Amino acid sequence: MGWKGVKNGKLLSLCEKEFDVFITVDQNLPHQQNLSALNVAVLILAAPTNKLSDLKRLVPTILAELLLAKRRQATTIAYP
């Protein structure tokens, strides 16, 4: 996408134009950004680490939540 180095609000602004859902491990995002002003749903992954081996365990829940995700809202997907 050519977005390397793009951060925070600018990244979300770009995402809302291209995607329906933004997935992140940044648990502070809802406190740092005004999600109600964005036309994108946010899924926040909460795992013991950000390693792929830990995040992979969240995939079934992520897939289910993709169907329920609502724009302008954040949903946290916690580690089982």
Secondary structure, DSSP 8 states (H G I E B T S, - for coil): ---TT--HHHHHHHHHHH-SEEEE--TTHHHHS-GGG-SSEEEEEE-SSSSHHHHGGGHHHHHHHHHH--TT-EEEEE--
